[in-house]
Amino acid sequence: MRIREFQQRIDEMYSDTDRARGAAKTFLWLTEEFGELASAIAGDDQKNKEEEFADVFAWLCSIANVEGVDIESAVIEKYVDRRPEGHK
């Protein structure tokens, strides 16, 4: 599955709720997931880490959908075939 396909699936499943909630509140959900990921990284449970990485990615796709951003295209444009400044 490509990133675009996953993002579309998230849009099909959650777009009504995400758009009704709006970008700012959807971003708050994403930040909560970052906290859960941080806790998972601090621990030793590999399955929990995998689940929390998946949650962060899914919420990132949700907010990208609300904002009309195609993550796959954005990543390709910025990172493929070059190393952007500031990413060390």
PDB file of N, CA, C and O in Angstrom:
ATOM      1  N   MET A   1       0.848  -1.182   0.000  1.00  0.00           N
ATOM      2  CA  MET A   1       0.000   0.000   0.000  1.00  0.00           C
ATOM      3  C   MET A   1       0.888   1.238   0.000  1.00  0.00           C
ATOM      4  O   MET A   1       1.847   1.332   0.765  1.00  0.00           O
ATOM      5  N   ARG A   2       0.563   2.151  -0.840  1.00  0.00           N
ATOM      6  CA  ARG A   2       1.302   3.415  -0.904  1.00  0.00           C
ATOM      7  C   ARG A   2       0.754   4.379   0.142  1.00  0.00           C
ATOM      8  O   ARG A   2      -0.352   4.205   0.655  1.00  0.00           O
ATOM      9  N   ILE A   3       1.549   5.391   0.443  1.00  0.00           N
ATOM     10  CA  ILE A   3       1.130   6.399   1.423  1.00  0.00           C
ATOM     11  C   ILE A   3      -0.189   7.034   0.983  1.00  0.00           C
ATOM     12  O   ILE A   3      -1.098   7.209   1.795  1.00  0.00           O
ATOM     13  N   ARG A   4      -0.293   7.372  -0.283  1.00  0.00           N
ATOM     14  CA  ARG A   4      -1.509   8.025  -0.790  1.00  0.00           C
ATOM     15  C   ARG A   4      -2.739   7.142  -0.589  1.00  0.00           C
ATOM     16  O   ARG A   4      -3.814   7.633  -0.245  1.00  0.00           O
ATOM     17  N   GLU A   5      -2.574   5.846  -0.804  1.00  0.00           N
ATOM     18  CA  GLU A   5      -3.688   4.908  -0.620  1.00  0.00           C
ATOM     19  C   GLU A   5      -4.111   4.849   0.847  1.00  0.00           C
ATOM     20  O   GLU A   5      -5.304   4.827   1.152  1.00  0.00           O
ATOM     21  N   PHE A   6      -3.136   4.823   1.750  1.00  0.00           N
ATOM     22  CA  PHE A   6      -3.465   4.806   3.168  1.00  0.00           C
ATOM     23  C   PHE A   6      -4.160   6.110   3.566  1.00  0.00           C
ATOM     24  O   PHE A   6      -5.154   6.092   4.292  1.00  0.00           O
ATOM     25  N   GLN A   7      -3.637   7.227   3.094  1.00  0.00           N
ATOM     26  CA  GLN A   7      -4.248   8.519   3.414  1.00  0.00           C
ATOM     27  C   GLN A   7      -5.684   8.573   2.906  1.00  0.00           C
ATOM     28  O   GLN A   7      -6.563   9.105   3.585  1.00  0.00           O
ATOM     29  N   GLN A   8      -5.925   8.028   1.725  1.00  0.00           N
ATOM     30  CA  GLN A   8      -7.287   7.985   1.186  1.00  0.00           C
ATOM     31  C   GLN A   8      -8.189   7.113   2.052  1.00  0.00           C
ATOM     32  O   GLN A   8      -9.344   7.457   2.300  1.00  0.00           O
ATOM     33  N   ARG A   9      -7.655   5.987   2.510  1.00  0.00           N
ATOM     34  CA  ARG A   9      -8.444   5.097   3.386  1.00  0.00           C
ATOM     35  C   ARG A   9      -8.825   5.809   4.674  1.00  0.00           C
ATOM     36  O   ARG A   9      -9.966   5.711   5.127  1.00  0.00           O
ATOM     37  N   ILE A  10      -7.887   6.517   5.259  1.00  0.00           N
ATOM     38  CA  ILE A  10      -8.177   7.293   6.473  1.00  0.00           C
ATOM     39  C   ILE A  10      -9.249   8.336   6.159  1.00  0.00           C
ATOM     40  O   ILE A  10     -10.156   8.552   6.963  1.00  0.00           O
ATOM     41  N   ASP A  11      -9.152   8.978   5.007  1.00  0.00           N
ATOM     42  CA  ASP A  11     -10.152   9.973   4.607  1.00  0.00           C
ATOM     43  C   ASP A  11     -11.532   9.347   4.486  1.00  0.00           C
ATOM     44  O   ASP A  11     -12.523   9.913   4.948  1.00  0.00           O
ATOM     45  N   GLU A  12     -11.592   8.170   3.859  1.00  0.00           N
ATOM     46  CA  GLU A  12     -12.882   7.481   3.704  1.00  0.00           C
ATOM     47  C   GLU A  12     -13.480   7.106   5.060  1.00  0.00           C
ATOM     48  O   GLU A  12     -14.696   7.172   5.241  1.00  0.00           O
ATOM     49  N   MET A  13     -12.647   6.722   5.992  1.00  0.00           N
ATOM     50  CA  MET A  13     -13.128   6.251   7.291  1.00  0.00           C
ATOM     51  C   MET A  13     -13.493   7.399   8.242  1.00  0.00           C
ATOM     52  O   MET A  13     -14.450   7.293   9.009  1.00  0.00           O
ATOM     53  N   TYR A  14     -12.727   8.494   8.187  1.00  0.00           N
ATOM     54  CA  TYR A  14     -12.843   9.508   9.243  1.00  0.00           C
ATOM     55  C   TYR A  14     -13.083  10.936   8.761  1.00  0.00           C
ATOM     56  O   TYR A  14     -13.154  11.845   9.589  1.00  0.00           O
ATOM     57  N   SER A  15     -13.210  11.164   7.471  1.00  0.00           N
ATOM     58  CA  SER A  15     -13.234  12.542   6.976  1.00  0.00           C
ATOM     59  C   SER A  15     -14.380  13.378   7.540  1.00  0.00           C
ATOM     60  O   SER A  15     -14.183  14.548   7.868  1.00  0.00           O
ATOM     61  N   ASP A  16     -15.561  12.803   7.656  1.00  0.00           N
ATOM     62  CA  ASP A  16     -16.686  13.593   8.180  1.00  0.00           C
ATOM     63  C   ASP A  16     -16.392  14.083   9.590  1.00  0.00           C
ATOM     64  O   ASP A  16     -16.593  15.258   9.899  1.00  0.00           O
ATOM     65  N   THR A  17     -15.922  13.192  10.434  1.00  0.00           N
ATOM     66  CA  THR A  17     -15.604  13.555  11.824  1.00  0.00           C
ATOM     67  C   THR A  17     -14.453  14.543  11.876  1.00  0.00           C
ATOM     68  O   THR A  17     -14.517  15.542  12.594  1.00  0.00           O
ATOM     69  N   ASP A  18     -13.390  14.265  11.110  1.00  0.00           N
ATOM     70  CA  ASP A  18     -12.206  15.128  11.148  1.00  0.00           C
ATOM     71  C   ASP A  18     -12.506  16.532  10.646  1.00  0.00           C
ATOM     72  O   ASP A  18     -12.065  17.512  11.247  1.00  0.00           O
ATOM     73  N   ARG A  19     -13.242  16.637   9.565  1.00  0.00           N
ATOM     74  CA  ARG A  19     -13.554  17.959   9.026  1.00  0.00           C
ATOM     75  C   ARG A  19     -14.512  18.726   9.946  1.00  0.00           C
ATOM     76  O   ARG A  19     -14.400  19.944  10.087  1.00  0.00           O
ATOM     77  N   ALA A  20     -15.437  18.019  10.560  1.00  0.00           N
ATOM     78  CA  ALA A  20     -16.342  18.679  11.510  1.00  0.00           C
ATOM     79  C   ALA A  20     -15.571  19.175  12.735  1.00  0.00           C
ATOM     80  O   ALA A  20     -15.882  20.227  13.292  1.00  0.00           O
ATOM     81  N   ARG A  21     -14.566  18.406  13.145  1.00  0.00           N
ATOM     82  CA  ARG A  21     -13.744  18.787  14.293  1.00  0.00           C
ATOM     83  C   ARG A  21     -12.849  19.965  13.944  1.00  0.00           C
ATOM     84  O   ARG A  21     -12.606  20.835  14.781  1.00  0.00           O
ATOM     85  N   GLY A  22     -12.356  19.995  12.708  1.00  0.00           N
ATOM     86  CA  GLY A  22     -11.475  21.065  12.265  1.00  0.00           C
ATOM     87  C   GLY A  22     -10.009  20.750  12.493  1.00  0.00           C
ATOM     88  O   GLY A  22      -9.658  19.840  13.244  1.00  0.00           O
ATOM     89  N   ALA A  23      -9.164  21.522  11.829  1.00  0.00           N
ATOM     90  CA  ALA A  23      -7.721  21.274  11.871  1.00  0.00           C
ATOM     91  C   ALA A  23      -7.137  21.458  13.265  1.00  0.00           C
ATOM     92  O   ALA A  23      -6.325  20.643  13.703  1.00  0.00           O
ATOM     93  N   ALA A  24      -7.529  22.499  13.958  1.00  0.00           N
ATOM     94  CA  ALA A  24      -6.924  22.772  15.264  1.00  0.00           C
ATOM     95  C   ALA A  24      -7.202  21.651  16.264  1.00  0.00           C
ATOM     96  O   ALA A  24      -6.292  21.199  16.959  1.00  0.00           O
ATOM     97  N   LYS A  25      -8.441  21.206  16.336  1.00  0.00           N
ATOM     98  CA  LYS A  25      -8.774  20.143  17.284  1.00  0.00           C
ATOM     99  C   LYS A  25      -8.223  18.791  16.834  1.00  0.00           C
ATOM    100  O   LYS A  25      -7.863  17.962  17.670  1.00  0.00           O
ATOM    101  N   THR A  26      -8.156  18.562  15.532  1.00  0.00           N
ATOM    102  CA  THR A  26      -7.551  17.330  15.037  1.00  0.00           C
ATOM    103  C   THR A  26      -6.067  17.328  15.368  1.00  0.00           C
ATOM    104  O   THR A  26      -5.505  16.283  15.697  1.00  0.00           O
ATOM    105  N   PHE A  27      -5.430  18.486  15.282  1.00  0.00           N
ATOM    106  CA  PHE A  27      -4.014  18.594  15.663  1.00  0.00           C
ATOM    107  C   PHE A  27      -3.820  18.265  17.134  1.00  0.00           C
ATOM    108  O   PHE A  27      -2.810  17.662  17.496  1.00  0.00           O
ATOM    109  N   LEU A  28      -4.752  18.641  17.982  1.00  0.00           N
ATOM    110  CA  LEU A  28      -4.651  18.290  19.407  1.00  0.00           C
ATOM    111  C   LEU A  28      -4.659  16.779  19.601  1.00  0.00           C
ATOM    112  O   LEU A  28      -3.928  16.256  20.442  1.00  0.00           O
ATOM    113  N   TRP A  29      -5.481  16.075  18.827  1.00  0.00           N
ATOM    114  CA  TRP A  29      -5.480  14.608  18.900  1.00  0.00           C
ATOM    115  C   TRP A  29      -4.126  14.056  18.473  1.00  0.00           C
ATOM    116  O   TRP A  29      -3.615  13.115  19.079  1.00  0.00           O
ATOM    117  N   LEU A  30      -3.546  14.646  17.425  1.00  0.00           N
ATOM    118  CA  LEU A  30      -2.224  14.216  16.961  1.00  0.00           C
ATOM    119  C   LEU A  30      -1.179  14.424  18.059  1.00  0.00           C
ATOM    120  O   LEU A  30      -0.339  13.553  18.287  1.00  0.00           O
ATOM    121  N   THR A  31      -1.227  15.554  18.730  1.00  0.00           N
ATOM    122  CA  THR A  31      -0.238  15.801  19.782  1.00  0.00           C
ATOM    123  C   THR A  31      -0.403  14.821  20.938  1.00  0.00           C
ATOM    124  O   THR A  31       0.587  14.425  21.554  1.00  0.00           O
ATOM    125  N   GLU A  32      -1.622  14.428  21.239  1.00  0.00           N
ATOM    126  CA  GLU A  32      -1.844  13.409  22.270  1.00  0.00           C
ATOM    127  C   GLU A  32      -1.185  12.101  21.867  1.00  0.00           C
ATOM    128  O   GLU A  32      -0.584  11.418  22.696  1.00  0.00           O
ATOM    129  N   GLU A  33      -1.301  11.756  20.593  1.00  0.00           N
ATOM    130  CA  GLU A  33      -0.668  10.531  20.103  1.00  0.00           C
ATOM    131  C   GLU A  33       0.850  10.614  20.169  1.00  0.00           C
ATOM    132  O   GLU A  33       1.506   9.602  20.415  1.00  0.00           O
ATOM    133  N   PHE A  34       1.425  11.797  19.955  1.00  0.00           N
ATOM    134  CA  PHE A  34       2.872  11.957  20.112  1.00  0.00           C
ATOM    135  C   PHE A  34       3.282  11.659  21.555  1.00  0.00           C
ATOM    136  O   PHE A  34       4.324  11.048  21.791  1.00  0.00           O
ATOM    137  N   GLY A  35       2.473  12.084  22.508  1.00  0.00           N
ATOM    138  CA  GLY A  35       2.764  11.783  23.911  1.00  0.00           C
ATOM    139  C   GLY A  35       2.731  10.289  24.179  1.00  0.00           C
ATOM    140  O   GLY A  35       3.585   9.762  24.892  1.00  0.00           O
ATOM    141  N   GLU A  36       1.751   9.609  23.612  1.00  0.00           N
ATOM    142  CA  GLU A  36       1.666   8.156  23.780  1.00  0.00           C
ATOM    143  C   GLU A  36       2.849   7.467  23.111  1.00  0.00           C
ATOM    144  O   GLU A  36       3.362   6.475  23.628  1.00  0.00           O
ATOM    145  N   LEU A  37       3.286   7.986  21.962  1.00  0.00           N
ATOM    146  CA  LEU A  37       4.453   7.431  21.293  1.00  0.00           C
ATOM    147  C   LEU A  37       5.707   7.647  22.140  1.00  0.00           C
ATOM    148  O   LEU A  37       6.544   6.751  22.248  1.00  0.00           O
ATOM    149  N   ALA A  38       5.838   8.812  22.732  1.00  0.00           N
ATOM    150  CA  ALA A  38       6.999   9.089  23.586  1.00  0.00           C
ATOM    151  C   ALA A  38       7.057   8.108  24.752  1.00  0.00           C
ATOM    152  O   ALA A  38       8.126   7.607  25.099  1.00  0.00           O
ATOM    153  N   SER A  39       5.916   7.842  25.345  1.00  0.00           N
ATOM    154  CA  SER A  39       5.866   6.869  26.447  1.00  0.00           C
ATOM    155  C   SER A  39       6.231   5.477  25.962  1.00  0.00           C
ATOM    156  O   SER A  39       6.941   4.743  26.649  1.00  0.00           O
ATOM    157  N   ALA A  40       5.750   5.110  24.784  1.00  0.00           N
ATOM    158  CA  ALA A  40       6.059   3.790  24.231  1.00  0.00           C
ATOM    159  C   ALA A  40       7.553   3.656  23.946  1.00  0.00           C
ATOM    160  O   ALA A  40       8.149   2.616  24.226  1.00  0.00           O
ATOM    161  N   ILE A  41       8.153   4.699  23.394  1.00  0.00           N
ATOM    162  CA  ILE A  41       9.584   4.672  23.089  1.00  0.00           C
ATOM    163  C   ILE A  41      10.403   4.508  24.365  1.00  0.00           C
ATOM    164  O   ILE A  41      11.454   3.868  24.354  1.00  0.00           O
ATOM    165  N   ALA A  42       9.927   5.076  25.444  1.00  0.00           N
ATOM    166  CA  ALA A  42      10.632   4.964  26.725  1.00  0.00           C
ATOM    167  C   ALA A  42      10.536   3.566  27.317  1.00  0.00           C
ATOM    168  O   ALA A  42      11.299   3.222  28.220  1.00  0.00           O
ATOM    169  N   GLY A  43       9.620   2.768  26.825  1.00  0.00           N
ATOM    170  CA  GLY A  43       9.410   1.428  27.360  1.00  0.00           C
ATOM    171  C   GLY A  43      10.063   0.349  26.515  1.00  0.00           C
ATOM    172  O   GLY A  43      10.829   0.628  25.592  1.00  0.00           O
ATOM    173  N   ASP A  44       9.742  -0.881  26.854  1.00  0.00           N
ATOM    174  CA  ASP A  44      10.346  -2.034  26.190  1.00  0.00           C
ATOM    175  C   ASP A  44       9.349  -2.861  25.378  1.00  0.00           C
ATOM    176  O   ASP A  44       9.704  -3.923  24.867  1.00  0.00           O
ATOM    177  N   ASP A  45       8.122  -2.392  25.255  1.00  0.00           N
ATOM    178  CA  ASP A  45       7.077  -3.150  24.568  1.00  0.00           C
ATOM    179  C   ASP A  45       7.077  -2.800  23.078  1.00  0.00           C
ATOM    180  O   ASP A  45       6.531  -1.771  22.680  1.00  0.00           O
ATOM    181  N   GLN A  46       7.687  -3.655  22.260  1.00  0.00           N
ATOM    182  CA  GLN A  46       7.815  -3.388  20.822  1.00  0.00           C
ATOM    183  C   GLN A  46       6.458  -3.265  20.142  1.00  0.00           C
ATOM    184  O   GLN A  46       6.279  -2.405  19.279  1.00  0.00           O
ATOM    185  N   LYS A  47       5.511  -4.097  20.512  1.00  0.00           N
ATOM    186  CA  LYS A  47       4.170  -4.047  19.908  1.00  0.00           C
ATOM    187  C   LYS A  47       3.509  -2.696  20.186  1.00  0.00           C
ATOM    188  O   LYS A  47       2.877  -2.116  19.303  1.00  0.00           O
ATOM    189  N   ASN A  48       3.656  -2.202  21.408  1.00  0.00           N
ATOM    190  CA  ASN A  48       3.104  -0.893  21.765  1.00  0.00           C
ATOM    191  C   ASN A  48       3.760   0.205  20.936  1.00  0.00           C
ATOM    192  O   ASN A  48       3.076   1.121  20.478  1.00  0.00           O
ATOM    193  N   LYS A  49       5.068   0.129  20.736  1.00  0.00           N
ATOM    194  CA  LYS A  49       5.752   1.119  19.903  1.00  0.00           C
ATOM    195  C   LYS A  49       5.170   1.117  18.493  1.00  0.00           C
ATOM    196  O   LYS A  49       4.876   2.172  17.931  1.00  0.00           O
ATOM    197  N   GLU A  50       5.008  -0.077  17.929  1.00  0.00           N
ATOM    198  CA  GLU A  50       4.466  -0.182  16.581  1.00  0.00           C
ATOM    199  C   GLU A  50       3.063   0.409  16.494  1.00  0.00           C
ATOM    200  O   GLU A  50       2.741   1.117  15.540  1.00  0.00           O
ATOM    201  N   GLU A  51       2.235   0.120  17.483  1.00  0.00           N
ATOM    202  CA  GLU A  51       0.871   0.647  17.495  1.00  0.00           C
ATOM    203  C   GLU A  51       0.863   2.166  17.592  1.00  0.00           C
ATOM    204  O   GLU A  51       0.083   2.832  16.912  1.00  0.00           O
ATOM    205  N   GLU A  52       1.726   2.709  18.431  1.00  0.00           N
ATOM    206  CA  GLU A  52       1.747   4.165  18.603  1.00  0.00           C
ATOM    207  C   GLU A  52       2.320   4.875  17.379  1.00  0.00           C
ATOM    208  O   GLU A  52       1.855   5.960  17.030  1.00  0.00           O
ATOM    209  N   PHE A  53       3.330   4.281  16.713  1.00  0.00           N
ATOM    210  CA  PHE A  53       3.799   4.853  15.448  1.00  0.00           C
ATOM    211  C   PHE A  53       2.664   4.857  14.431  1.00  0.00           C
ATOM    212  O   PHE A  53       2.482   5.836  13.706  1.00  0.00           O
ATOM    213  N   ALA A  54       1.902   3.771  14.375  1.00  0.00           N
ATOM    214  CA  ALA A  54       0.772   3.691  13.452  1.00  0.00           C
ATOM    215  C   ALA A  54      -0.275   4.750  13.783  1.00  0.00           C
ATOM    216  O   ALA A  54      -0.822   5.386  12.881  1.00  0.00           O
ATOM    217  N   ASP A  55      -0.557   4.944  15.069  1.00  0.00           N
ATOM    218  CA  ASP A  55      -1.536   5.956  15.470  1.00  0.00           C
ATOM    219  C   ASP A  55      -1.090   7.354  15.057  1.00  0.00           C
ATOM    220  O   ASP A  55      -1.888   8.133  14.536  1.00  0.00           O
ATOM    221  N   VAL A  56       0.183   7.675  15.288  1.00  0.00           N
ATOM    222  CA  VAL A  56       0.696   8.997  14.916  1.00  0.00           C
ATOM    223  C   VAL A  56       0.558   9.197  13.412  1.00  0.00           C
ATOM    224  O   VAL A  56       0.132  10.261  12.961  1.00  0.00           O
ATOM    225  N   PHE A  57       0.917   8.175  12.636  1.00  0.00           N
ATOM    226  CA  PHE A  57       0.830   8.305  11.185  1.00  0.00           C
ATOM    227  C   PHE A  57      -0.617   8.472  10.732  1.00  0.00           C
ATOM    228  O   PHE A  57      -0.902   9.278   9.846  1.00  0.00           O
ATOM    229  N   ALA A  58      -1.523   7.719  11.330  1.00  0.00           N
ATOM    230  CA  ALA A  58      -2.939   7.832  10.962  1.00  0.00           C
ATOM    231  C   ALA A  58      -3.482   9.225  11.284  1.00  0.00           C
ATOM    232  O   ALA A  58      -4.198   9.812  10.473  1.00  0.00           O
ATOM    233  N   TRP A  59      -3.147   9.752  12.451  1.00  0.00           N
ATOM    234  CA  TRP A  59      -3.615  11.097  12.808  1.00  0.00           C
ATOM    235  C   TRP A  59      -2.950  12.156  11.939  1.00  0.00           C
ATOM    236  O   TRP A  59      -3.575  13.168  11.621  1.00  0.00           O
ATOM    237  N   LEU A  60      -1.692  11.944  11.548  1.00  0.00           N
ATOM    238  CA  LEU A  60      -1.030  12.869  10.634  1.00  0.00           C
ATOM    239  C   LEU A  60      -1.773  12.890   9.303  1.00  0.00           C
ATOM    240  O   LEU A  60      -1.980  13.953   8.717  1.00  0.00           O
ATOM    241  N   CYS A  61      -2.171  11.721   8.835  1.00  0.00           N
ATOM    242  CA  CYS A  61      -2.964  11.642   7.602  1.00  0.00           C
ATOM    243  C   CYS A  61      -4.301  12.350   7.770  1.00  0.00           C
ATOM    244  O   CYS A  61      -4.766  13.024   6.850  1.00  0.00           O
ATOM    245  N   SER A  62      -4.917  12.203   8.930  1.00  0.00           N
ATOM    246  CA  SER A  62      -6.201  12.868   9.185  1.00  0.00           C
ATOM    247  C   SER A  62      -6.081  14.372   9.056  1.00  0.00           C
ATOM    248  O   SER A  62      -6.890  15.008   8.382  1.00  0.00           O
ATOM    249  N   ILE A  63      -5.072  14.946   9.701  1.00  0.00           N
ATOM    250  CA  ILE A  63      -4.939  16.407   9.653  1.00  0.00           C
ATOM    251  C   ILE A  63      -4.512  16.857   8.258  1.00  0.00           C
ATOM    252  O   ILE A  63      -4.903  17.935   7.810  1.00  0.00           O
ATOM    253  N   ALA A  64      -3.718  16.045   7.571  1.00  0.00           N
ATOM    254  CA  ALA A  64      -3.357  16.388   6.189  1.00  0.00           C
ATOM    255  C   ALA A  64      -4.604  16.406   5.309  1.00  0.00           C
ATOM    256  O   ALA A  64      -4.743  17.273   4.446  1.00  0.00           O
ATOM    257  N   ASN A  65      -5.503  15.460   5.523  1.00  0.00           N
ATOM    258  CA  ASN A  65      -6.748  15.450   4.760  1.00  0.00           C
ATOM    259  C   ASN A  65      -7.569  16.697   5.028  1.00  0.00           C
ATOM    260  O   ASN A  65      -8.095  17.307   4.097  1.00  0.00           O
ATOM    261  N   VAL A  66      -7.682  17.078   6.276  1.00  0.00           N
ATOM    262  CA  VAL A  66      -8.443  18.289   6.626  1.00  0.00           C
ATOM    263  C   VAL A  66      -7.838  19.511   5.939  1.00  0.00           C
ATOM    264  O   VAL A  66      -8.557  20.408   5.501  1.00  0.00           O
ATOM    265  N   GLU A  67      -6.516  19.535   5.850  1.00  0.00           N
ATOM    266  CA  GLU A  67      -5.806  20.682   5.273  1.00  0.00           C
ATOM    267  C   GLU A  67      -5.570  20.560   3.772  1.00  0.00           C
ATOM    268  O   GLU A  67      -5.007  21.468   3.161  1.00  0.00           O
ATOM    269  N   GLY A  68      -5.996  19.445   3.167  1.00  0.00           N
ATOM    270  CA  GLY A  68      -5.843  19.284   1.725  1.00  0.00           C
ATOM    271  C   GLY A  68      -4.404  19.036   1.273  1.00  0.00           C
ATOM    272  O   GLY A  68      -4.010  19.475   0.193  1.00  0.00           O
ATOM    273  N   VAL A  69      -3.621  18.336   2.091  1.00  0.00           N
ATOM    274  CA  VAL A  69      -2.227  18.047   1.765  1.00  0.00           C
ATOM    275  C   VAL A  69      -2.086  16.568   1.406  1.00  0.00           C
ATOM    276  O   VAL A  69      -2.515  15.693   2.158  1.00  0.00           O
ATOM    277  N   ASP A  70      -1.486  16.304   0.258  1.00  0.00           N
ATOM    278  CA  ASP A  70      -1.160  14.949  -0.165  1.00  0.00           C
ATOM    279  C   ASP A  70       0.225  14.639   0.406  1.00  0.00           C
ATOM    280  O   ASP A  70       1.234  15.119  -0.112  1.00  0.00           O
ATOM    281  N   ILE A  71       0.271  13.838   1.470  1.00  0.00           N
ATOM    282  CA  ILE A  71       1.536  13.575   2.159  1.00  0.00           C
ATOM    283  C   ILE A  71       2.550  12.909   1.233  1.00  0.00           C
ATOM    284  O   ILE A  71       3.724  13.280   1.233  1.00  0.00           O
ATOM    285  N   GLU A  72       2.116  11.948   0.459  1.00  0.00           N
ATOM    286  CA  GLU A  72       3.053  11.257  -0.433  1.00  0.00           C
ATOM    287  C   GLU A  72       3.734  12.243  -1.376  1.00  0.00           C
ATOM    288  O   GLU A  72       4.956  12.211  -1.519  1.00  0.00           O
ATOM    289  N   SER A  73       2.975  13.102  -2.009  1.00  0.00           N
ATOM    290  CA  SER A  73       3.551  14.095  -2.911  1.00  0.00           C
ATOM    291  C   SER A  73       4.484  15.051  -2.171  1.00  0.00           C
ATOM    292  O   SER A  73       5.551  15.400  -2.676  1.00  0.00           O
ATOM    293  N   ALA A  74       4.085  15.466  -0.993  1.00  0.00           N
ATOM    294  CA  ALA A  74       4.905  16.394  -0.213  1.00  0.00           C
ATOM    295  C   ALA A  74       6.236  15.770   0.177  1.00  0.00           C
ATOM    296  O   ALA A  74       7.276  16.425   0.110  1.00  0.00           O
ATOM    297  N   VAL A  75       6.205  14.497   0.589  1.00  0.00           N
ATOM    298  CA  VAL A  75       7.432  13.806   0.982  1.00  0.00           C
ATOM    299  C   VAL A  75       8.348  13.618  -0.227  1.00  0.00           C
ATOM    300  O   VAL A  75       9.554  13.846  -0.140  1.00  0.00           O
ATOM    301  N   ILE A  76       7.777  13.208  -1.338  1.00  0.00           N
ATOM    302  CA  ILE A  76       8.583  13.009  -2.546  1.00  0.00           C
ATOM    303  C   ILE A  76       9.234  14.321  -2.965  1.00  0.00           C
ATOM    304  O   ILE A  76      10.425  14.364  -3.270  1.00  0.00           O
ATOM    305  N   GLU A  77       8.450  15.379  -2.977  1.00  0.00           N
ATOM    306  CA  GLU A  77       8.971  16.674  -3.408  1.00  0.00           C
ATOM    307  C   GLU A  77      10.092  17.169  -2.498  1.00  0.00           C
ATOM    308  O   GLU A  77      11.077  17.736  -2.971  1.00  0.00           O
ATOM    309  N   LYS A  78       9.939  16.955  -1.203  1.00  0.00           N
ATOM    310  CA  LYS A  78      10.926  17.513  -0.269  1.00  0.00           C
ATOM    311  C   LYS A  78      12.118  16.591  -0.025  1.00  0.00           C
ATOM    312  O   LYS A  78      13.236  17.081   0.132  1.00  0.00           O
ATOM    313  N   TYR A  79      11.917  15.261   0.011  1.00  0.00           N
ATOM    314  CA  TYR A  79      12.967  14.359   0.474  1.00  0.00           C
ATOM    315  C   TYR A  79      13.561  13.413  -0.560  1.00  0.00           C
ATOM    316  O   TYR A  79      14.678  12.935  -0.362  1.00  0.00           O
ATOM    317  N   VAL A  80      12.877  13.127  -1.635  1.00  0.00           N
ATOM    318  CA  VAL A  80      13.400  12.166  -2.599  1.00  0.00           C
ATOM    319  C   VAL A  80      14.446  12.858  -3.468  1.00  0.00           C
ATOM    320  O   VAL A  80      14.227  13.954  -3.984  1.00  0.00           O
ATOM    321  N   ASP A  81      15.568  12.198  -3.613  1.00  0.00           N
ATOM    322  CA  ASP A  81      16.677  12.684  -4.442  1.00  0.00           C
ATOM    323  C   ASP A  81      17.405  13.903  -3.883  1.00  0.00           C
ATOM    324  O   ASP A  81      18.208  14.522  -4.582  1.00  0.00           O
ATOM    325  N   ARG A  82      17.132  14.244  -2.650  1.00  0.00           N
ATOM    326  CA  ARG A  82      17.895  15.333  -2.033  1.00  0.00           C
ATOM    327  C   ARG A  82      17.759  15.262  -0.525  1.00  0.00           C
ATOM    328  O   ARG A  82      16.877  14.589   0.008  1.00  0.00           O
ATOM    329  N   ARG A  83      18.631  15.956   0.137  1.00  0.00           N
ATOM    330  CA  ARG A  83      18.591  16.044   1.592  1.00  0.00           C
ATOM    331  C   ARG A  83      18.313  17.489   1.965  1.00  0.00           C
ATOM    332  O   ARG A  83      19.175  18.349   1.785  1.00  0.00           O
ATOM    333  N   PRO A  84      17.117  17.770   2.486  1.00  0.00           N
ATOM    334  CA  PRO A  84      16.771  19.160   2.768  1.00  0.00           C
ATOM    335  C   PRO A  84      17.648  19.760   3.870  1.00  0.00           C
ATOM    336  O   PRO A  84      18.101  19.063   4.778  1.00  0.00           O
ATOM    337  N   GLU A  85      17.867  21.043   3.766  1.00  0.00           N
ATOM    338  CA  GLU A  85      18.603  21.748   4.806  1.00  0.00           C
ATOM    339  C   GLU A  85      17.847  21.663   6.114  1.00  0.00           C
ATOM    340  O   GLU A  85      16.616  21.640   6.135  1.00  0.00           O
ATOM    341  N   GLY A  86      18.585  21.616   7.196  1.00  0.00           N
ATOM    342  CA  GLY A  86      17.968  21.592   8.513  1.00  0.00           C
ATOM    343  C   GLY A  86      17.675  20.213   9.043  1.00  0.00           C
ATOM    344  O   GLY A  86      17.394  20.065  10.233  1.00  0.00           O
ATOM    345  N   HIS A  87      17.730  19.192   8.200  1.00  0.00           N
ATOM    346  CA  HIS A  87      17.505  17.813   8.639  1.00  0.00           C
ATOM    347  C   HIS A  87      18.864  17.152   8.766  1.00  0.00           C
ATOM    348  O   HIS A  87      19.461  16.718   7.780  1.00  0.00           O
ATOM    349  N   LYS A  88      19.336  17.087   9.994  1.00  0.00           N
ATOM    350  CA  LYS A  88      20.699  16.590  10.245  1.00  0.00           C
ATOM    351  C   LYS A  88      20.696  15.204  10.791  1.00  0.00           C
ATOM    352  O   LYS A  88      21.759  14.642  11.055  1.00  0.00           O
TER     353      LYS A  88
END
